[in-house]
Amino acid sequence: MAIDNSSLMSEIFPAIDPLAPLALSIQANRRVFALFLGSGLSVSAGIPTGRDVVHLLIRKLACARGQECGDDPEAWFNAEFKDDPDYSKLLETLYPSASERRNALNDLFEPGELDQIHGRKRPTQAHHSITQLVKQGFFQVILTTNFDRLLEQAFTEANVPFTMVRSSEEAERIDPLQHIQTLIIKVNGDYKDPDIRNTTTEVSVYPAGMEKLLKKVFTEYGLIICGWSSTSDIGLRGLLTENLSRYTTYWATRGEIAEKARPIVMARQGVFVTIEDANVFFSDLEMKVAALDRMAHMTPLTASMAAEQVKFYLSEERWDIALNDLVVRETRSVSSRLLSMNDLEKTPKVITLNDYGLRIQEYDSVLSSLVSMVVAGSFWGRQGHNSLWGSSLKAVLDTVTDSGTNTWIQLQWYPALRLLYASGISALASKNYNLLRTLLVDTKVSGYGIGNDIPAVMKLFPFNILKLDNDVASRVLRLNYSSSMFPLSDKLREDLSKEFTDIVMQDAEFLYLFDYFEYLCCLVHADYFKRQSNEARGSFSSFIQRSNRGNPHNPLLGVENEIKRDGANWAPLQAGFFEGSLERARQIKHEYDERLVEIRKRY
């Protein structure tokens, strides 16, 4: 008997989406299910259903008799002929030959001028979602009673190759199913075929080649039926009832299924899925199957996988919620582990070189996936995503405690520093200066003995975290950067360069982005201090080693040239840096660069 599991599932698991079991089954059983699609799939594209065609034919019949059928063509037909209208009989009566019937249907499927203006008779969301599910390898076989070519059009636009069967002769000639990538079976042909089948006689019995293929599909595949009423398709009803599969048949329906369909559902022990319409059904199904498929590959969530997930979610706005969930979930996980690491009771009282080095390695490991995510997201994301990356940075900032020795407390800022550099340099690469402002200025740091809230960049800078007089920290980092006066900056540059191999083409380009980012941070420092103490003093870092005038990749020269070229339209000003003032930017840069001359003499 038919199984209506939607109410049962809602009683046992009230929060479970009724599409969840179907999505789970599709994701776990690739190419096991065949799609069986009827006219309901294309109705939102302006393609008429069988009933729509019946009404049109009745109106034409009434017109030929010199009568009007009013708003209820079926009632008029009943009154005139004492019988219910039948699609096949009407079509055969009005158009006796197959060629005449085919020509009569052309106008119903070909887009006219008004259709093109209003976007009708084009592939719908359902067609596009099916295309993506096929492209991802979840479906191999699609059967359809539809005469239109919208599915083929959607496949072609998405570069999805397919084999088409529209006749018994073509069915006999195809390769074995296991050797076909994607197969579309148009069981009744399409509106341009000379052998189109659309009368009761024509669809009662199928030619041998088509019948053999249909029997094979009905017995070897599970079915997902959508948009098909079955009312006029005598032959298909019989084949479905007699040729059963060990896999489930799912019947997606907006309401009660037709009476003539019930024997099919009972014979195949079908499962009903109540839907709003085909577009919503297939769109939701695509998203759920894709999410399940990614989840199946998420454990463990490696850094490269995390970046690929973010890029996938950024490909279309409809994935924004999934993107938010992914980033929030990973940020929460990272924050939880950092809080545990920063616990005073788990921190050694006596700091050795080994302890310090291991802690840095542990921080790097914990941050690995999140750093890859923010690099991808900050580069490829839209303006609406800026707050997401800022919130992630703020969450990591909030893991810093004031417990332990000064060396440990200073090192607790390192994860947020690494995340800031990753997101900030990526934002700079994509010229998203609004995100840079979100990260550097709008994200605030408070507490921990620093007084009022200050912009994150005022605390998150290598010299503020690694003091050169900190013997343990300096000695650990200089194990790898023995000749550097800026070992933490050099470590960040070397580590993060690996994250940008898919974003920048040359190492020199990344080096310039890194130096430009650090220099801009220093200018923001100087601007902040200028407002606090009327002195444009800022921090400094490894970029000063590459800031001589003869270096074409000198960030000081790069900023100078940009300001000369763009003036008040310089991108950082447009984003609100330096209060949006060109004169202030020039003043801060001039005063800071003069101070840098003195600093460069020492380093």
N, C-alpha and C positions, 0 to 999 in steps of 0.2 A: 504494500500500500504506500501511498505518497506520504512523505514525512515533512510536515511543516515544523521545522526545528526552530524557527525564529522566536516563537513564544516560549518554548522550552528553554532555549539558551538565555532569554531575558529573565526567566525566573531563577535559573541557577546562577547566572553571571549577569546581573542587571546592568553592569557598566560596559559589557562587551558589545562592540559594534556588530550588527548582524552580518556585515561583510567580512568580519575577521576570519571565521572558519574557511570561507572560500579563498580569501587571500593567502592564508596559511597553506592551504592545499595546493594552490597554483605555484607558490614559491618553492614548496618542497617537492613538487612533481612537474618539472619542466617538460613541456611538449607532450604531456599525458592527456591534456584536455584540448578538445576542438571547440571552436566557437561556432554557434549556429545562430545566424542573424537574420531577422526579418525586417519588414518595412518600418517598424517602430524606430529602428536605428537612424533612419534618414529623415524622419518627419520634421525635425527642427531645422533641417536645411531647406525646407519648402518642397521636398519630394512628397507626393501624395501617397497615402496608405491605400490599401485595397478598398477600404470603405470610401475614401475620398474619390477614388476612381469610379466606384459604383454610383455615387451621387452625381458625378459629372456625366456619366453615361445616361442616367435617368433624365437629367436635364436636357441632354441632346435628343433623347427619345421623345420627350415631351414636346420639344421645339419642333421636331420633325412631324409630330401629330398636330401642330398648331395650338399647343396648349402650354400653360404655365404650371409648374409643379410646386411653386411657393417655397417656403422655408424648410419644408419637410419632404424631400424627394421620396423617401421610402414610404411615407403615408400616402402620397399620391399614387405610387406604383401599386400599393396594396389595394387602393380603392378602384384603380383602373383594371387590374389583372387578377384580382382576388388571390394573390400569391406574394410571397416574399421575394424581393429582388435578389438575383444571383449574378455575381460578377462575371462568371464564365459565360452564362447564357446571354447576358446583355452584350458582352464584347463580341461574342460569336454572331449574335443577331445583327448588330450594327455594322460589323466588319467581318464578312464571311471568310476571307482568306487570311493566312498568317502574315503575308506581306502588308495587307491593309491594316491589320491590328498593330503591327510593328510601327508603321508610319504614323498611326493615330497616337501612339504613345510617345513619339519623339518630343513633342512640345511639352510633355509633362516632365521630362528629364533634362532637356537641354536648357541652359540658362539663357533667358532673353535679356534685353537691354535693362529692364527694371530689376531683374534678378541680379545682374552684375552690379548695378548701383547699390542695391541693398545687401549684397553679399549672400544672396540665396543660391541654393543648388551648388554649394561648395562643401567640402568635407567639414564635418562638425567636430566638436571636442571629442565625441565618442570615437569617431574615425581616427583622430590623431592619437588618442590614448591607446586604442587597439594597435595602432602602428608601432608605438613605443614598446608595448608589451611584446609584440612580435620581434621587434628589433633586438630586444634584450634576451630573446630566446625562450620565452615562456609559452608561446603558442606556435605550432607548426601548421595546423590545418584550420581553415576558415570555410565554413559552408554558408551560403546565403541564398535566399529566395529573391533577393532584390534585383531589379532590372538596372538600377543606376550603376554608375562607375565611380562613385565617390570613394570607396575603399581603395580601389586601384590608384586613384588620383593621389590619395594620402600616402600610399606606399611609395609611389613614384617621387613625390615631393621630398620624402624623407630618405630617398636612396635605399629603399628596402627591396631587394630583388624577390620576385615571386614567380611561380608557375601557375598558369591559369587553365582551368578546365571548364568549358561551357557546353560541351556536347558529349554524347556517348562515344563518338569517334575519338575525341581528345582524351577521354577517360581510359580508353583501351591502349593508347599510345604512351602514357606517362611512365616514368621510371618507378621502381618500387618506392613506396612512401619513405622508407628509411634513408633513401638517397636524395630526397627533395628537401630543400631548406625551408621553403614556405609554399604552401599550396592553397589557392583560392578556388573553391568549387562553386560555380554559379549553377545551381541545380536546375534552374529553369531558363538558363541563358541570360542575355541582357537585351536591352531594348534595340540594339543595333544588329542582333543576330537574326538571320533568316529563319532559324529553327526555334524561335522563342516559344516557350510553353506557358500559356496563361488561361486556358480554358479547362473546365473540369475533365474533359476527355484527355487533354494533353498532360495533365498532372496526375491522372489516376494511375497510370502505369509508366514506368521509366524504361527506356531502352536498355538492353543487356549490359552494355559497357558502363553506363552511368549507375545502374542498379548495383552492379558488382562493387563499384568503388564506394557507393554509399553504405552498403552492407559492411564493408571492411572498416570504414570510419566508425560506424555506429557500434560495432562490436569491439574494436580495439582501442577506442578513445573514450574518456569521459566527455561529457558535453556541458557547455554553458550556453543556454538558450536565452536570447534577448530579442524583443521586438517582433516575435513570430506568434501569430494567433493560432495557426494550424487549421483554421476553419475550412479553407478551400483546398488544402493540400492533402488529398485523399491518399495518394501514393506514399508520401513521406510519413504520414501517420502510421500506415501499415508497416513500413520498413522500420520505423523507430520502435514500434510495439513488438515486432518479431525478432529483431536483431539486438540483443541486449549485451551490455558491457559490464565487466566486473568493477569499472570505475563509476563514480557518482555522476548523476545528471543534475545540474543546477538550473533551475528555471527562474530567471529574473522577470518579475511581473509588477506592474503598477497597481494591480487589483486582482480580482478573481480571474483565473484563466478560463478560456472558453470550454464549454461542456465537452466538445469533441476532443479536447486535449487531455482530459482526465485519464482515459485509458493508457495514454503514453506515460504519464507521470506514475500511475500505479504500477505499470509493467516494469518500469525502470527504477522504481523506488526513488523517485526524484525528490529533490529538496527545493522548496520554494525560497526565493530571496525577494522580499518586497523592496521596490526601488521607487525613486521619485520620477526619473526618466533615464533614458539611455546615456545622455551626456554626463549626468551626475554619477550614475552607476560606474561607467568605465573610467571616468576621471578619478573617482575615489579608489577604484580597484587598482588603477595604475600606481597611485601614490602609496597605497598600503602594501602592495606587492614589492615595490621598489624599496620601501622602508624596511620591510622584513628581509629582503635580500641583502641590503647593506648591513643590517643587524647581524645576519648570519656570518658576515665577514668581519665583524667589529672586534672579535675577541682573539687575541689581544688587539687593542686599537694602537697600531704602530703610528709613528709620526707621519710616514708617507701616506698611510691610509687616511689618517685624520685630515691631512691637507686635501686629498682627493675628495673626501666627503664634503668638505667645505666648498670646494670648487663646484661640485655637482649641485649642492643646494643653492649656490649663487647663480646658477645658470638660468633660473626662472624665479620670478617673484613669488610664485605659489608655494615655494619651498621655504619661505622666510620663517615660518613657525618651526619647521624641522631644524633649520639652521640655528635658531635661537635655543632650542632645546639641546642641541648637540654641544654648543659652546657653553651654555650654562652648566650642563652636566659635567663636562670636562673641567671647567673652572672650579666647580664645587669639589670635585675629586682632588684637584691639585691643592686647593686651599686647605682641605681637611688634612692632607698629608703634610703640608707645610706647618700647620699649627701643631701637629704631633711632633714634628722634627724640632720645632722651636720651643717645645716644652722645657722649662728649666731643669726639671728632674731628669730629663734624658740628655742633658748637655754636660759634657765633661767639665769638671772644675779646673783642671789643669790642661791647657791647650798645647798639643804637640803638632809638629808639622804634618804628621800623618792624619790626625783628627781633622785638621783644617782642610787638607786636600781631599779627604774622603767626603766631608760635608759639601764641598763645592761639586764634586762628582755626583753626589746624591741629589742635590738641587737640580743639576743639569738633567738627570734622569727623570725626575718628577715632572719637570717642565717640558720635556721633549715633545709630546704630542700637542700641547697647548701652544707652544712657540710655532710649530709648523702650521697650526690652524690660524693663528693671528697673522702670520706672514701672508698666507694665501688670502685670508679674508680682508686684510687691510689693503691689499693690492687690487683684488678683483671686486671687492664689495662696492655697494652704492652708498650714497650719502646717508640714507636711512639706517645704515648699519653702523655708523660711527659710534653711536652710544653703546652698542653691544661690545665693541672692543674697549671702549673707555671703562665700561662696567667690569669687564674681565680684569683689566689692570687694577682697578680700585679694589676688587675682591682680593687680589694677591697682595696688594699693599696692606690690607687690613689684617694680614697674618703676622705682621711684625709685632713682637712683644718687647717689653722693656726689662726682660729677665736675663740673667746671666752676666758674664763679663762684657766689657765694652767691645772686645773683639768679636764675640758671638753676636752681640746686638747689631753691630755694623754689618756683619755678614748676612743677617736676616733680610736686609734690603736688596741683596743681590738678585733673588728671583724676580722681583718687580723691575729691577734695572734691566735684566735680560729681556723681559717681556716688553718693556718700553722701547728698547732698541729694536727688537724684532718688528713690532707694529709700526713704530715711527719711521724706520728706514723704508719699510714697505709702502707706507703712506706717501713718503717722499717720492718713491719710484713711480707711483701712480699719479703724482701731483695732486694728492688729496690733502690740501693744506688745512681744510676744515677738520679733518681727522687729527692732523698734527696738533692743532690747537686743543682739541678735545683731550688728547693724551697729555700734552705738556703743561697746559695752563688750566683747563677746566677741571681736570682730575686733581683733587686736593689731598694733601697729607696733613694730618693733625696729630697732636699728642706727642708722646715720646720725647718730651723735653724741648720741643721746637716751638712752643707757643701757639699762636693762632694758625688757622689753616693757611697753608702755602701751596703754590702750584707744585705738582708732582716733580717737575723737572728741577726744582730747586733742591730737592733731596736726592733724586735719582740721577747721579752722575758719578763716574768712576772715582774721581778724587774725593768725593764725599763719603764713599763706602770703603775704599782702600786708602788709608792714610799712609804716606811714605814712611812715616815713623813707626808704623805698626810692623814690628820685626817679623812676627810669625806670618802674617798675611803676605808681606812683601817677599819673604824667602820662599814661600810655597809657590806663588805665581811666577817668581823669577827662576824657578827650576826649568821652566819651558821658555821664558822670555828674559834670559839672563842679562842681555844688554839693553833692555828697554827701561825707560823711566816711567812708562805707562803700561805696566803688564796687564791690568784688568781690561783696559781699552783694547789692547792687542788680542787678548783672549776672546773678547766679544767679537771683534772683527773677524778673527780666524774661524770661530765657531759658526757665526751667522752667515758667513759667505757660502757655506754649504746649503743653507736654506733658500738661497736666492738663485740657484743654478737654473731654475725654470722661469726666472723673471728677468734677469739681466744676462746679456750674452758674453760679456767680457769681464775678467777680474778687475781690470782698471775701472770699469764703470761702477762696479760695486764699491771699490775703494773710494771713489769720488763721492758716491752717495753716503757712505759711512762718514767721511770727513765733513761733508756738507751738513749732515745731520748733527754731528757734534758741534760744529761751528755755530749753527743756528741755535742750538741749545744754549751755547755760551752767550750769544747775543740776547736771548730771552733772559738769562741770568742777569746780564748787565742792565737790561731794561728794568727788571724788578728791583735791583739794588739802587738804580738811579732814582726810582720813585720812593725808596725807603730812606736812602742816605745821601741822595744827590751825587752819588759817585758811581760811574758806570763800570764797576768791577764785576767780573764774572769768572767762572771756573775756566779750566783749559784741559786739553787732553792731547792725544797722540797726533792730532791733525797739525799741530804747530810744527811738527818735524817735516811736514810737506807743504808748508805755507810760504815758501820763498817765492818771490815774484817771477822767477824764471820757470816755475813749474806750471805747465798749462792746466793741470788738474788741481791747482791751488783753490780751495773753497772760498778763501777771502776774495780772490780775484773773480771767482764765479758769481758770488753775491754782488760784488761791485758792478760787474757788467750787467747783471739782471736789473739792478736798480736804475742804472743809466738807460737801459733799453725800455723798461716798462714804466718807470716813474711811479705815479700813484696807483697804477694797475699791477704793481708787483704782487704776485700771488700771496705771499705771507701777509701783506697789508690788507688784501681783500678778505683774508680769513680772520682779521682782527688783531694780528700781532702788532706790537708797537702802537697800540691804540688806533691803528689804521692810518697813522700819520707818516707821510713820506719824510718830512723834516725830522721827526723823532727817530725814524729808522736810520737816517743818515748820521744824525748826531750820535746815537748809541754805537753805531758801527765805527765811527771815527774815534770816539773816546776809547772803546774797547781795543781796537786795533793798535792804538798808540800804547796802551798798557801791554799788549801782546808783544810788542817790540822788546820791552824790558824783560818779559818772561822768557822769550826765546833765547836771550843771552845766557840764561841760567840752564836751559835745557837743550 
